[in-house]
Amino acid sequence: MTDDIFKFRDQFISQVARVFESEGWSMCFYKSEGYWDFKWSLTEVDVSVLFSGQDIRQLTTKPRLSLHAGVSKPELDSIKNTIMPPIKGGEPQSVVLAGLTAEEKIPLSEERYDAFIRGLSGMLVKWGEAQDIEAGVAGFTKPWRTEQQLCHLAALAYVGDFNTLMDYQEMFKSGKRANFYPYITPEMIDRAVDIAIERA
């Protein structure tokens, strides 16, 4: 296997943090996991970028940065966390409505880092603004048979579809789980129904 030969990883990571903060991103560093979480708040939408040293590699002539970004809607996230509150000490998780994975070549010259990183910031904000958030929510209103089932309940509550949720509620009462994973409880369905009725 070719060795990773990028020599300026620490300097580049520090520059990313400084530039993103100066561009208006909020940020949080999770030391135990070793990654940064940057967030940009648009109108009713958040753009998040996860970034760590492992996302930077130089195996040939040019170093590369792998980007992983997502957009979420705080109102939907709040509903999801009401239906299933985060465990004590845990971080609330967002419903990712659209995702972006991209690989960008890092300039060889440190003098070009600033302009390169500002360009990344602008590209990510522009991408977030272009996403159809309501279409992303609508996608989650369709039945999910994966770990995204909580997001499905949150989306139904968000759009006020209490009829579907009450159907689930009746299934649970009759002893049927309707293909839901064990972590989905009757109490969670009940909370989703209440929210949907309020929003309908």
N, C-alpha and C positions, 0 to 999 in steps of 0.2 A: 504494500500500500504506500502511496506517495505521502510524504510527510507534509503537514501543514506548516508553511514557511512565512506566514504573515507576521511581521515583526512589530507592527504598530497597533496591535489589537487594543491594548489598554488605553492608548491615546485616542484611538478612534471611538471607543465606547464612551469615554468621558466627553468627547466632543458631541456625540449624538445626544447625550443627556443635556448638555449645556444648550445646544442649538434648539432642540425640541422645546425645552422650557422657555427659551427666549421667544419662540414662535407662538407660545400660548398653550402648549400641551401641559396638562397636569401629569405627574409621574409618581410612581411608587416602585421602590426597589425591594424585591423579595430576596433577602440575603441567603436564606437557607436553600432556596431553589436556584438562586443565582441568575435571576432574570428581571428585566425592567418591564413595567406595564405603563405605557403612555396612553393618555386619553384626551381626545379633542371633543368638546361639546358643541354640536350644531343645534339648530332649532329642533327640539324634540328628538334628537338623534345623537348618539355617542359613537365616535370612531375610536377603536382601541387597537394598539399595536403591542405585541409581545416581542421582546428582543433580549437576546443573551449572547455571551461571547461565543457560544457554540454555533451561532448563526453566521459567523464570519469565518471564511476559510480561504486559504490560498494554496492551491495544489499545483498550479501551473504558473503562468506569467502574471495574472491579475487576481487580486483578492476579490471575493464576492460576498455579498450580503444577502441572506435569505430573509424575506419579509413575510410576516403572518399578521394580517389585519382583519378586523371584523367590525360590523356595525350592529348596534343594538338600540332599543328604544327604552329609555328609563321607565316610562309608564308601564310597559309590559314586564320589565324586570321586577318592578315593585309588586305587580300582581303575582308573578311567579313566586317571589319570596314570601308573599302572604299565604299562598296556598301551601307552600312547604318552607317554613322558616329555616335559614341556615343553621347548622349545628353550632353550639356555643364555641366561639373562638374561630369559626370558619368564615371564609370570605364569601359574600353573596356572588352568585354566578349569573352572568348575563345570558339572555337568549340571543345567540348570534343569528341575525337575519340574512346576512350576506357575508361572504368571506373572500379574502384576497390572499393569494400566495404568489410572490414574485421574487425574482433573483436579479440583483443589480450589481454591476461591476463597480468596485470601489476605486477611486483614482489612486494612482501610484504616489502622487505628490501630496504630502500632508497639507500643503498650502491650498489645495483644492477641496479639502474635506468640508469646510464650512459651506461653500456653495452647493456641493453635492448633497449634504444633509438637508439644507433648506429646500432643495429641489424635491427631495423625498417627502418632506413635510407637506409641501404644496400639492404633490401628487396624491398623497393619501387623503388629504382634506377634500380635494376635487373628486376623488373616487367616492368618498363617503357621501358627498352631496348628490352624486349621480344615482345613488341606489334607490330603488323603489321599495321603501320600507313597508308600506301597507301590503304590497304583494308578498313580501317576506313573511309578514304576519299571517296572511291568508294561506300560505303554504303549510303553516303549522296547524291550521284548523282541520286539515285532513288527518285521518287516523294514522297514528304512529305506533309501530310495534317494536320500537327500539328504546334506548335509554332517553330519547327525546320526548317521552310520553308526558313528562311534567310540563314541558314547553307547549305541548298540544293542549293540555288543560288550561294553561295560562292564556293561550291564544283564543280559545273558545270563550273564556271569561272576558277577555279584552273586547271581543266583538259583540258580546252580549248574547251568545248562542246558548241560552239556558235550556232550550229544548233538548239539544244533544247531551248536555251535561246531566240533565234530569233523567235521560234514558240510561246513562251510565250509573246514575245514582240508584235507579230501580234495579238494574242488573246486580249491583253490589248487594243490595238488600235481599235479593233472591238467591244469593250465594254464588253468582257468576261474576268472574273478574273481567270479562270482555277483553281478554288478551293483554290486560295490564300487568306490568311487572309487580312483584311482591311489595316493592317500596311504595307503590301507590296505595293509599289507605282510603277507607270510606270518608274519614274526616276531611281529607284533602279534596275529595269530590264535593263534599258539602260546602266547603269554603269557596270552591270555584263556582258552584251554583249561586251562592249568595252574591258574589261579585258580579256575575253575569246578569242577574236580575236587577241589580242596582244600575248597571250600565246600559241595559236594554232600552 
